Amino acid sequence: MADLKTMAPAQFLRDEELRKGIELLYFAYRDLVSDPDEALAEYGFGRAHHRVIHFVGRRPGMAVAELLDILSITKQSLSRVLGSLIDEGYVRQDKGSRDRRQRLLYLTDKGAELERQLHALQRDRVIRAYKEAGADAVAGFWRVLLGLTDPENRAAIQDFVSKS
């Protein structure tokens, strides 16, 4: 891969460099989730369970409807995953105080402990990568990640991340 610091302007926009970037995203994601995947397998859980645990842990009291929006999955898919997490005692669901139809999600103590374990596995990998890249690269990486999101979702994503 070309060194971006010595690359001529716009050389990183060449198709071959774009393909390399896409491939690096695939490999990075594969490795970022590999440790949590192994840990979750011991519980009979998968990546969908991890995403629910992560976002409910970051936003206790989140409504099911909000989680559906964040994950962009069907009610049926969420119901299956959420049902197993509730049945196993990792997540609890309360009715909203203003709207009794609303279902609010919280991690139980058991769920919070699992979330901490999973986060620690990923945190260590991200810390190592950030230290290797440096602060300027991390800031640029965040800009690229945000740039990969749909423009109409960016404000909501920035709001979510800044409140987390």
Phi, psi and chi 1 to 4 in degrees:
 res  aa     phi    psi   chi1   chi2   chi3   chi4
   1 MET       -  143.7 -179.3  168.3   21.2      -
   2 ALA   -69.8  150.2      -      -      -      -
   3 ASP   -81.5  116.6  178.8    6.1      -      -
   4 LEU   -63.4  -26.8  -68.0  179.4      -      -
   5 LYS   -68.4  -28.9  -69.7  179.8 -177.8  173.5
   6 THR  -104.8    3.0   61.3      -      -      -
   7 MET   -75.6  139.2 -155.0  178.0  -84.7      -
   8 ALA   -64.7  153.7      -      -      -      -
   9 PRO   -52.1  134.8  -25.2   33.3      -      -
  10 ALA    70.3    0.3      -      -      -      -
  11 GLN   -62.6  -30.3 -175.0  176.7   -8.4      -
  12 PHE   -70.8   -7.2   56.6   87.9      -      -
  13 LEU   -93.4    0.3  -65.4  175.6      -      -
  14 ARG   -66.2  148.0  -69.1 -177.3 -178.2  166.4
  15 ASP   -55.9  -41.8 -168.0   58.3      -      -
  16 GLU   -65.8  -38.7 -171.7   53.3   34.3      -
  17 GLU   -68.6  -37.8  -63.7  -56.2  -45.4      -
  18 LEU   -61.8  -43.0  -66.0  171.0      -      -
  19 ARG   -61.1  -40.9  -74.3 -175.5 -179.3  -82.6
  20 LYS   -62.0  -42.9  -71.3  175.8 -176.2  177.6
  21 GLY   -62.5  -42.6      -      -      -      -
  22 ILE   -63.3  -44.0  -68.9  166.0      -      -
  23 GLU   -63.1  -40.9  -71.5  167.3   -3.5      -
  24 LEU   -62.3  -38.2  -77.4  170.4      -      -
  25 LEU   -61.0  -44.1  -79.5  170.9      -      -
  26 TYR   -59.9  -49.2  -75.1  130.3      -      -
  27 PHE   -65.6  -39.8  -71.2  123.7      -      -
  28 ALA   -63.1  -44.3      -      -      -      -
  29 TYR   -63.5  -44.2  179.2   73.6      -      -
  30 ARG   -54.2  -47.8  178.2 -161.6   66.6 -170.7
  31 ASP   -76.4  -33.8  -67.9   -8.1      -      -
  32 LEU   -62.2  -36.3 -179.8   66.5      -      -
  33 VAL   -94.5   -5.7  -61.7      -      -      -
  34 SER   -64.5  -43.6   65.7      -      -      -
  35 ASP   -66.9  -47.8  -63.7  -33.3      -      -
  36 PRO   -61.5  -36.3  -25.0   33.7      -      -
  37 ASP   -57.5  -44.2  -78.7   -8.0      -      -
  38 GLU   -63.8  -44.4  -75.3 -179.5   36.5      -
  39 ALA   -64.1  -42.6      -      -      -      -
  40 LEU   -67.4  -31.9  -72.7  162.1      -      -
  41 ALA   -59.9  -32.7      -      -      -      -
  42 GLU   -63.5  -23.8  -65.3  175.1   21.7      -
  43 TYR   -97.8   -5.0  -61.6   89.5      -      -
  44 GLY    79.2   20.9      -      -      -      -
  45 PHE  -107.3  163.6  -65.5  154.1      -      -
  46 GLY  -129.2 -164.5      -      -      -      -
  47 ARG   -63.2  -35.3  -71.6 -177.1 -172.2  164.9
  48 ALA   -62.8  -39.0      -      -      -      -
  49 HIS   -62.7  -40.5  -63.8   87.1      -      -
  50 HIS   -61.5  -45.6 -174.7 -170.9      -      -
  51 ARG   -62.0  -41.9  -72.3 -170.6  -66.9  -90.0
  52 VAL   -63.3  -48.1  169.2      -      -      -
  53 ILE   -59.7  -43.0  -70.7  168.7      -      -
  54 HIS   -60.3  -54.9  171.8   83.0      -      -
  55 PHE   -71.5  -35.7  -75.6  109.3      -      -
  56 VAL   -66.6  -37.0  172.3      -      -      -
  57 GLY   -66.2  -34.8      -      -      -      -
  58 ARG   -77.8  -27.2  -64.9  -64.8  -73.8  157.4
  59 ARG  -133.7   71.5  -82.5  -78.7  170.4   82.3
  60 PRO   -56.2  137.4  -19.1   29.1      -      -
  61 GLY    88.6    7.2      -      -      -      -
  62 MET   -63.3  137.9  171.2 -172.0  -65.8      -
  63 ALA   -75.9  149.4      -      -      -      -
  64 VAL   -55.3  -40.8  170.0      -      -      -
  65 ALA   -59.7  -40.2      -      -      -      -
  66 GLU   -66.0  -40.4 -175.3 -178.8   -0.4      -
  67 LEU   -63.6  -40.2 -175.2   58.5      -      -
  68 LEU   -58.6  -43.2  -79.8  167.7      -      -
  69 ASP   -63.6  -45.0  -74.4  -16.7      -      -
  70 ILE   -63.2  -45.6  -71.8  169.6      -      -
  71 LEU   -81.6  -18.1  -62.3  176.8      -      -
  72 SER    52.2   50.3  -78.9      -      -      -
  73 ILE  -125.3  169.3   60.4  174.8      -      -
  74 THR   -78.2  159.1   64.3      -      -      -
  75 LYS   -58.8  -38.9  -75.8 -177.2 -176.5  178.3
  76 GLN   -61.9  -45.4 -177.1  179.3    0.2      -
  77 SER   -63.3  -46.1  -65.7      -      -      -
  78 LEU   -64.6  -40.2 -179.8   58.5      -      -
  79 SER   -58.3  -42.8  178.4      -      -      -
  80 ARG   -63.1  -48.5 -168.4  171.8   40.1 -106.1
  81 VAL   -69.2  -48.4  169.7      -      -      -
  82 LEU   -62.7  -39.7 -167.7   53.1      -      -
  83 GLY   -58.3  -43.2      -      -      -      -
  84 SER   -68.6  -37.5   64.2      -      -      -
  85 LEU   -68.0  -36.0  -70.9  169.1      -      -
  86 ILE   -70.6  -46.7  -69.4  168.4      -      -
  87 ASP   -59.7  -35.8  -69.9  -13.5      -      -
  88 GLU   -86.4   -3.7  -64.2  -69.9  -34.1      -
  89 GLY    85.2   23.8      -      -      -      -
  90 TYR   -96.8  -26.4  -67.8   91.8      -      -
  91 VAL  -132.4  144.4  173.0      -      -      -
  92 ARG  -120.6  152.8   81.5  170.9 -159.0  -86.8
  93 GLN  -123.0  123.4 -176.9  174.4  -93.8      -
  94 ASP  -115.3  154.9  -65.0  -14.1      -      -
  95 LYS   -80.2  146.4  -69.1 -177.3  179.3  174.8
  96 GLY   -66.0  146.1      -      -      -      -
  97 SER   -75.1  -33.8   58.8      -      -      -
  98 ARG   -87.4  -38.5  -73.1  177.3  -71.5  172.9
  99 ASP  -125.7  105.7 -177.9  -10.6      -      -
 100 ARG   -65.3  -16.6  -55.0  -67.0  -72.5  160.7
 101 ARG   -78.2  -22.3  -65.5  170.4  -62.0  173.9
 102 GLN   -70.7  138.3 -165.0  175.1   39.1      -
 103 ARG  -113.7  118.1  -63.9  179.3  -63.0  150.3
 104 LEU  -103.2  139.8  -53.6  177.3      -      -
 105 LEU  -110.9  139.7  -57.1  172.0      -      -
 106 TYR  -140.8  146.0  -60.3   87.5      -      -
 107 LEU   -78.0  142.0  -66.7 -179.7      -      -
 108 THR   -80.1  177.1   62.6      -      -      -
 109 ASP   -58.4  -40.9  -70.5  -16.4      -      -
 110 LYS   -63.2  -41.5 -175.6  176.4  170.8 -178.6
 111 GLY   -68.1  -39.4      -      -      -      -
 112 ALA   -64.4  -37.9      -      -      -      -
 113 GLU   -66.1  -43.1  178.0   55.4   32.4      -
 114 LEU   -63.4  -41.3  179.5   56.3      -      -
 115 GLU   -60.7  -42.7 -168.3  -79.5  -29.5      -
 116 ARG   -61.5  -42.0  -79.5 -170.6  -68.9  -83.7
 117 GLN   -63.7  -46.0  -69.8  172.3   13.2      -
 118 LEU   -65.8  -42.2  -61.9  172.9      -      -
 119 HIS   -61.4  -42.5  172.6   69.2      -      -
 120 ALA   -60.1  -39.0      -      -      -      -
 121 LEU   -62.3  -41.6  -67.3  169.3      -      -
 122 GLN   -80.5  -36.8  -68.9 -177.0  -48.1      -
 123 ARG   -57.0  -45.4 -179.9 -168.9   62.0 -132.1
 124 ASP   -61.4  -39.6  -67.1  -14.4      -      -
 125 ARG   -67.5  -42.4 -175.3  179.9  -67.0  -88.4
 126 VAL   -68.6  -41.4  172.5      -      -      -
 127 ILE   -57.3  -46.9  -74.2  171.2      -      -
 128 ARG   -59.1  -46.3 -174.5 -174.0   70.4 -127.0
 129 ALA   -65.0  -42.9      -      -      -      -
 130 TYR   -62.5  -43.4  -80.2    7.2      -      -
 131 LYS   -62.7  -40.5  -76.7 -178.3  177.3  177.9
 132 GLU   -66.3  -35.8  -71.9  174.5    9.0      -
 133 ALA   -84.6  -37.0      -      -      -      -
 134 GLY    94.2  162.1      -      -      -      -
 135 ALA   -61.2  -42.6      -      -      -      -
 136 ASP   -63.7  -41.5  -70.5  -18.5      -      -
 137 ALA   -65.3  -38.3      -      -      -      -
 138 VAL   -64.0  -44.6  171.4      -      -      -
 139 ALA   -61.0  -42.5      -      -      -      -
 140 GLY   -65.5  -39.2      -      -      -      -
 141 PHE   -61.2  -43.5  175.3   64.6      -      -
 142 TRP   -61.9  -39.8  -72.9    1.5      -      -
 143 ARG   -64.6  -40.2  -74.5 -168.7  -57.7  -86.7
 144 VAL   -65.2  -45.6  168.8      -      -      -
 145 LEU   -59.4  -44.9  -71.2  175.4      -      -
 146 LEU   -64.4  -37.2 -171.2   60.1      -      -
 147 GLY   -65.1  -23.1      -      -      -      -
 148 LEU   -77.7  -15.8  -70.5  171.5      -      -
 149 THR   -81.0  157.1   63.7      -      -      -
 150 ASP   -63.5  132.5  -70.2  -24.1      -      -
 151 PRO   -52.7  -37.1  -27.0   34.8      -      -
 152 GLU   -70.8  -13.4   62.6  -87.4   10.3      -
 153 ASN  -100.9  -10.5  -63.6  -29.7      -      -
 154 ARG   -61.4  -42.8  -72.5 -177.5 -170.4  155.5
 155 ALA   -62.6  -43.2      -      -      -      -
 156 ALA   -66.1  -38.8      -      -      -      -
 157 ILE   -66.4  -46.0  -69.5  168.1      -      -
 158 GLN   -61.1  -39.4  -75.4  179.4  -55.9      -
 159 ASP   -63.6  -45.3 -176.2   53.5      -      -
 160 PHE   -62.1  -48.6 -175.1   92.9      -      -
 161 VAL   -65.5  -38.4  171.2      -      -      -
 162 SER   -71.9  -26.0   68.2      -      -      -
 163 LYS   -87.7  -14.2  -71.6 -178.9 -179.3  174.4
 164 SER   -77.6      -  -64.8      -      -      -
